[in-house]
């Protein structure tokens, strides 16, 4: 139980510290204290749950140790994988590196949405996935989801692109209610 108590107390202290952030509050906008506080509240909730689970366990040796107990006791929680020599696929490796370099080079010009959609599709293809409808749905849906999360929820400014690419991004932002 001790690891959960220590982590829970540390989380509570850090939550208190996050309540001391000084910043200008704007109406209708999450402040920089929101995400740290949310994560710390979830951490404390998990610790309280684990402390209660351990305290209410019928037997301390019932084999229901949590991750922190296993780490504290030095127990390896991962099952031993069967050994098989890795296959070398240098073409896939080089293709993935090239796709990443192309993403970095093009994102300022083509914008976050389009570049990310193509990047996700490229990685699915490089990885060997061949179902076209799934690739299109995952790449477009994934890029829209990431754009929404970063721009609407986390307030990260992403590259919109230039020319027609910028107009496409602005259109998508209006459709998703992003200002």
C-alpha positions as CSV (number, residue, x, y, z in Angstrom):
1,X,0.0,0.0,0.0
2,X,3.0,2.3,0.7
3,X,3.7,3.1,-3.0
4,X,0.2,4.2,-3.6
5,X,0.2,6.4,-0.5
6,X,3.4,8.0,-1.5
7,X,2.3,8.6,-5.1
8,X,-1.1,9.8,-3.9
9,X,0.4,12.3,-1.5
10,X,2.8,13.6,-4.1
11,X,-0.1,14.0,-6.6
12,X,-2.1,15.9,-4.0
13,X,0.9,18.2,-3.3
14,X,1.4,18.8,-7.0
15,X,-2.4,19.5,-7.4
16,X,-2.1,22.1,-4.6
17,X,0.9,23.6,-6.5
18,X,-1.1,23.7,-9.7
19,X,-3.8,25.7,-7.9
20,X,-1.2,28.4,-7.2
21,X,-0.6,29.1,-11.0
22,X,-1.1,32.8,-11.7
23,X,-2.3,33.7,-15.1
24,X,-4.9,35.9,-16.8
25,X,-8.2,34.0,-17.0
26,X,-10.3,34.4,-20.2
27,X,-13.9,33.5,-20.1
28,X,-14.8,30.3,-21.9
29,X,-11.1,29.2,-22.3
30,X,-9.3,26.6,-20.3
31,X,-6.3,27.9,-18.5
32,X,-2.8,26.4,-18.3
33,X,-3.7,24.9,-15.0
34,X,-6.5,22.7,-16.3
35,X,-4.6,19.8,-17.8
36,X,-2.1,19.3,-14.9
37,X,-5.0,19.5,-12.4
38,X,-7.0,16.9,-14.4
39,X,-4.1,14.5,-14.6
40,X,-3.3,14.9,-10.9
41,X,-6.9,14.3,-9.9
42,X,-7.0,11.1,-12.0
43,X,-3.7,10.0,-10.4
44,X,-5.1,10.6,-6.9
45,X,-8.3,8.8,-7.7
46,X,-6.4,5.7,-8.9
47,X,-4.2,5.7,-5.8
48,X,-7.2,6.0,-3.5
49,X,-8.9,3.1,-5.4
50,X,-5.8,0.9,-5.1
51,X,-5.4,1.7,-1.4
52,X,-9.1,0.8,-0.8
53,X,-8.7,-2.4,-3.0
54,X,-5.7,-3.5,-1.0
55,X,-7.2,-2.6,2.4
56,X,-10.4,-4.5,1.6
57,X,-8.7,-7.6,0.1
58,X,-9.5,-10.7,2.0
59,X,-5.9,-11.9,2.0
60,X,-2.8,-9.9,1.5
61,X,-1.4,-12.8,-0.5
62,X,-4.3,-13.2,-2.9
63,X,-2.2,-12.4,-5.9
64,X,-3.8,-9.1,-6.7
65,X,-0.7,-7.0,-6.5
66,X,-0.9,-3.8,-8.5
67,X,1.7,-2.4,-10.8
68,X,3.4,-0.2,-8.2
69,X,3.7,-3.0,-5.7
70,X,5.3,-5.2,-8.4
71,X,7.7,-2.4,-9.3
72,X,8.5,-1.8,-5.6
73,X,9.1,-5.5,-5.0
74,X,11.1,-5.9,-8.2
75,X,8.6,-8.3,-9.8
76,X,8.6,-8.5,-13.6
77,X,4.9,-8.0,-14.6
78,X,5.4,-8.6,-18.3
79,X,5.1,-12.1,-19.6
80,X,8.3,-13.5,-21.0
81,X,8.1,-13.2,-24.8
82,X,9.0,-16.1,-27.0
83,X,12.3,-15.4,-28.7
84,X,12.2,-15.1,-32.5
85,X,14.9,-13.3,-34.4
86,X,13.6,-9.9,-35.8
87,X,13.2,-9.6,-39.5
88,X,15.3,-6.9,-41.1
89,X,13.2,-4.7,-43.3
90,X,15.5,-1.8,-44.3
91,X,13.2,-0.7,-47.1
92,X,10.3,-0.1,-44.6
93,X,12.6,1.6,-42.2
94,X,14.0,4.0,-44.9
95,X,10.4,4.6,-46.2
96,X,9.2,5.5,-42.7
97,X,12.2,7.9,-42.2
98,X,11.5,9.5,-45.6
99,X,7.8,9.9,-44.8
100,X,8.8,11.6,-41.5
101,X,11.2,13.9,-43.3
102,X,8.7,14.8,-45.9
103,X,6.1,15.5,-43.2
104,X,8.5,17.9,-41.5
105,X,9.4,19.6,-44.8
106,X,5.8,20.0,-46.1
107,X,3.7,20.7,-43.0
108,X,4.2,24.5,-43.1
109,X,3.2,24.6,-46.7
110,X,0.4,22.1,-47.0
111,X,-1.0,22.6,-43.4
112,X,-1.4,20.2,-40.5
113,X,-4.6,18.4,-41.6
114,X,-3.6,17.5,-45.2
115,X,0.0,16.6,-44.3
116,X,-1.1,14.5,-41.3
117,X,-3.7,12.7,-43.3
118,X,-1.1,11.8,-46.0
119,X,1.4,10.8,-43.3
120,X,-1.0,8.5,-41.5
121,X,-1.9,6.9,-44.9
122,X,1.7,6.5,-45.8
123,X,2.6,4.8,-42.5
124,X,-0.4,2.4,-42.9
125,X,0.8,1.5,-46.4
126,X,4.5,1.2,-45.4
127,X,3.4,-1.1,-42.5
128,X,1.7,-3.4,-45.0
129,X,-2.0,-2.5,-44.5
130,X,-3.9,-2.6,-47.9
131,X,-7.6,-2.0,-47.2
132,X,-8.2,1.3,-49.0
133,X,-11.4,2.3,-47.3
134,X,-9.9,1.7,-43.9
135,X,-6.7,3.7,-44.8
136,X,-8.8,6.6,-46.1
137,X,-11.1,6.6,-43.0
138,X,-8.1,6.3,-40.5
139,X,-6.0,8.9,-42.2
140,X,-8.8,11.5,-42.7
141,X,-10.5,10.7,-39.3
142,X,-7.2,10.6,-37.5
143,X,-6.0,13.9,-38.9
144,X,-9.4,15.6,-38.1
145,X,-9.4,14.1,-34.6
146,X,-5.8,15.3,-33.9
147,X,-6.6,18.7,-35.3
148,X,-9.7,19.0,-33.1
149,X,-7.8,17.9,-30.0
150,X,-4.8,20.1,-30.5
151,X,-6.6,23.2,-31.7
152,X,-10.0,23.1,-29.8
153,X,-9.1,21.3,-26.6
154,X,-5.5,22.0,-25.9
155,X,-5.2,25.3,-27.8
156,X,-2.1,24.5,-29.8
157,X,-1.5,26.6,-32.9
158,X,-0.9,24.3,-35.8
159,X,0.3,25.2,-39.3
160,X,-2.6,26.0,-41.5
161,X,-0.7,26.0,-44.8
162,X,-0.6,28.5,-47.6
163,X,-2.8,29.2,-50.5
164,X,-5.5,26.6,-51.2
165,X,-4.1,24.5,-48.3
166,X,-4.7,27.3,-45.9
167,X,-8.2,27.8,-47.2
168,X,-9.0,24.1,-46.7
169,X,-7.7,24.3,-43.1
170,X,-9.7,27.4,-42.3
171,X,-12.8,25.8,-43.8
172,X,-12.3,22.7,-41.6
173,X,-11.7,24.9,-38.6
174,X,-15.0,26.7,-39.2
175,X,-16.8,23.4,-39.6
176,X,-15.3,22.1,-36.3
177,X,-16.0,25.4,-34.4
178,X,-12.3,26.2,-34.0
179,X,-11.5,29.9,-33.8
